[in-house]
Amino acid sequence: MKHPSSDPPISRGHDNLFAYSKTKPFDILDDNEFVVKRLSPEAERLSEKAARLELNKDKTPWYAYLVSIAFMFSILPLSLLLKWLFPDFWEAWGDLVFEILFIAFIIFSSKIEALFRPSSKQREILLTTSAMAIRAELGIPEAVREIDVLPYLYMETPKEVVPARKDGQFENIPVCIWREGDDLCLSDEDALIRINVRDIGEMREVKRKVHIDAWYKAHAFDSPGYKPYVKQGAWAGINVLSYLEAEIKGVNGNKYLLIPGYDAFTFRELADPTRIS
């Protein structure tokens, strides 16, 4: 009898079609025989710049704090100067003046922080430019559909490679999916995967609860279309009640594509070998 610990992990480990090393600064899809194209270094830099800008959109650069601190320390000498030049006035109104200066400092600091942070318009322009460059380079069509996939994430330590998440917990990622003739194409907008639909083997629905971190759909997870597939997690995130596991037959061994139940129909429809593109 096989010991439970010898069973493959739910994520399918490195046999997962979407496997990422979390040791790298940005998640880069691992190579496999189905990855046919990657972004050029120029497009990759633009993508990383846009991602970094979006990630840090609410963070204030360190040099903005220096300006705020310099202004804060200017309040004290200014107060002493006013007290020396106008002692009677300072005696009567000094506390009020100091409070006004302090309020002005707070307002000035917020203005400085906003000034040094990229505006929402700047972020939008960069994100749009980056998305257009990526889609053009990877050949992602304008009319494209999107599904979530459940990837395998791992960490590289000096001694071994270990999973980055507990078995059954996923950082779900949205990917573009479309059909070109007999090829099913998927892209995480960093790489292009191309699979001949004849290489898609068994597709089985796994009735097992798994946990995902985020919800990327236009409609809420508890809307009628999604409600049968997901439930709110006890603390955070969302529990997916089932997922589709599709076997991808490869020369170097089979890969597995894991798709939450709420996107299984879209995948089955596009992967249908009788479908005319």
Secondary structure, DSSP 8 states (H G I E B T S, - for coil): ---GGGS--TT-GGGBSSEEETTSSS--B---TTEEEE--HHHHHHHHHHHHHHHTTT---HHHHHHHHHHHHHHHHHHHHHHHH-HHHHHHHHHHHHHHHHHHHHHHHHHHHHHHS--HHHHHHHHHHHHHHHHHHHT--SS-EEEEE--EEEEE-SS-EEESS-TTEE--EEEEEEEETTEEEEE-SSEEEEEEGGGEEEEEEE---EEES---SSS-TTSTTTTTTEEE-SSSSEEES-EEEEEE--TT--EEEEEEGGGHHHHHHHH-TT---
